[in-house]
């Protein structure tokens, strides 16, 4: 049985970031960082998955504005997700964030648009790009 609660929300999230990362500690660090980064905006939601299979399920069922993609994951890796996205004409911007530079290079060759290392994303070095990519998406909604 589920409890129903009435929640007074002034706005619902309008931007959705999908984070594909299989290490729970890294998910927690990114979630904490995004909570600080987007706390004042209240319009950004982040979902976390451990592999390409779960990411494809989300991409098939809801709008996603940005993907942060690791290379090596359980249940499908980053290159497999990019291949799947390309086969379906999915044009969501992708930022790589592997801790291994060669893996980021591979993801770029597979179709990712932007490249960061995991520590850079957690530290906030990608924040300006993430905000810019989300604004670009918002401008197209007219």
C-alpha positions as semicolon CSV with decimal commas, in nm:
position;residue;x (nm);y (nm);z (nm)
1;X;0,000;0,000;0,000
2;X;0,129;0,346;-0,087
3;X;0,071;0,666;0,102
4;X;-0,064;0,957;-0,098
5;X;0,061;1,301;-0,010
6;X;-0,037;1,637;-0,138
7;X;0,273;1,833;-0,217
8;X;0,253;2,204;-0,281
9;X;0,487;2,253;-0,578
10;X;0,535;2,592;-0,734
11;X;0,673;2,431;-1,050
12;X;0,754;2,092;-1,193
13;X;1,095;2,007;-1,336
14;X;1,128;2,113;-1,697
15;X;1,477;1,983;-1,769
16;X;1,584;1,622;-1,728
17;X;1,946;1,505;-1,701
18;X;2,011;1,132;-1,736
19;X;2,330;1,022;-1,559
20;X;2,464;0,684;-1,676
21;X;2,707;0,570;-1,406
22;X;2,734;0,231;-1,239
23;X;2,940;0,325;-0,931
24;X;2,700;0,419;-0,651
25;X;2,956;0,643;-0,475
26;X;2,997;0,846;-0,795
27;X;2,619;0,867;-0,836
28;X;2,592;1,005;-0,482
29;X;2,866;1,264;-0,543
30;X;2,706;1,380;-0,868
31;X;2,360;1,391;-0,709
32;X;2,493;1,604;-0,423
33;X;2,668;1,835;-0,667
34;X;2,358;1,875;-0,885
35;X;2,146;1,940;-0,577
36;X;2,371;2,236;-0,493
37;X;2,401;2,349;-0,856
38;X;2,029;2,348;-0,935
39;X;1,877;2,409;-0,590
40;X;1,781;2,767;-0,665
41;X;1,633;2,682;-1,004
42;X;1,407;2,395;-0,900
43;X;1,349;2,313;-1,262
44;X;1,607;2,037;-1,319
45;X;1,563;1,669;-1,241
46;X;1,840;1,409;-1,259
47;X;1,784;1,036;-1,303
48;X;2,059;0,781;-1,243
49;X;2,101;0,445;-1,419
50;X;2,372;0,179;-1,402
51;X;2,383;0,081;-1,769
52;X;2,280;0,133;-2,128
53;X;1,984;-0,100;-2,101
54;X;1,817;0,112;-1,830
55;X;1,915;0,433;-2,010
56;X;1,747;0,312;-2,331
57;X;1,430;0,233;-2,134
58;X;1,420;0,587;-1,996
59;X;1,496;0,743;-2,335
60;X;1,210;0,538;-2,484
61;X;0,958;0,652;-2,226
62;X;1,031;1,014;-2,134
63;X;1,196;1,333;-2,251
64;X;1,563;1,374;-2,163
65;X;1,750;1,699;-2,227
66;X;2,107;1,593;-2,150
67;X;2,299;1,270;-2,088
68;X;2,614;1,229;-1,880
69;X;2,762;0,902;-2,003
70;X;3,027;0,674;-1,859
71;X;3,201;0,421;-2,084
72;X;3,219;0,100;-1,880
73;X;2,892;0,006;-1,710
74;X;2,686;-0,296;-1,619
75;X;2,412;-0,411;-1,858
76;X;2,538;-0,228;-2,163
77;X;2,821;0,020;-2,202
78;X;2,841;0,378;-2,326
79;X;2,927;0,296;-2,690
80;X;2,631;0,056;-2,707
81;X;2,396;0,328;-2,584
82;X;2,531;0,577;-2,841
83;X;2,482;0,318;-3,118
84;X;2,127;0,253;-2,998
85;X;2,053;0,628;-2,985
86;X;2,191;0,683;-3,336
87;X;1,981;0,396;-3,477
88;X;1,668;0,565;-3,341
89;X;1,756;0,920;-3,441
90;X;1,786;1,029;-3,077
91;X;1,969;1,363;-3,075
92;X;2,003;1,427;-2,701
93;X;2,337;1,600;-2,624
94;X;2,585;1,366;-2,455
95;X;2,873;1,461;-2,226
96;X;3,125;1,184;-2,161
97;X;3,261;1,155;-1,811
98;X;3,481;0,851;-1,783
99;X;3,775;0,852;-1,547
100;X;3,988;0,705;-1,829
101;X;4,085;0,953;-2,104
102;X;4,097;0,685;-2,378
103;X;3,738;0,586;-2,293
104;X;3,625;0,947;-2,331
105;X;3,800;0,960;-2,670
106;X;3,616;0,642;-2,773
107;X;3,279;0,788;-2,669
108;X;3,350;1,104;-2,871
109;X;3,424;0,888;-3,177
110;X;3,092;0,708;-3,113
111;X;2,895;1,033;-3,117
112;X;2,916;1,206;-2,780
113;X;2,948;1,584;-2,820
114;X;3,148;1,693;-2,515
115;X;3,418;1,540;-2,300
116;X;3,502;1,564;-1,930
117;X;3,664;1,333;-1,681
118;X;3,452;1,208;-1,393
119;X;3,645;1,411;-1,135
120;X;3,588;1,726;-1,340
121;X;3,210;1,675;-1,344
122;X;3,201;1,604;-0,970
123;X;3,422;1,907;-0,900
124;X;3,197;2,135;-1,109
125;X;3,420;2,200;-1,411
126;X;3,135;2,103;-1,646
127;X;2,873;2,325;-1,478
128;X;2,884;2,608;-1,733
129;X;2,848;2,366;-2,025
130;X;2,564;2,180;-1,853
131;X;2,377;2,506;-1,789
132;X;2,438;2,620;-2,147
133;X;2,311;2,292;-2,294
134;X;1,999;2,307;-2,080
135;X;1,933;2,669;-2,182
136;X;1,967;2,577;-2,550
137;X;1,702;2,312;-2,498
138;X;1,475;2,558;-2,315
139;X;1,501;2,818;-2,593
140;X;1,377;2,562;-2,845
141;X;1,056;2,496;-2,648
142;X;0,881;2,823;-2,743
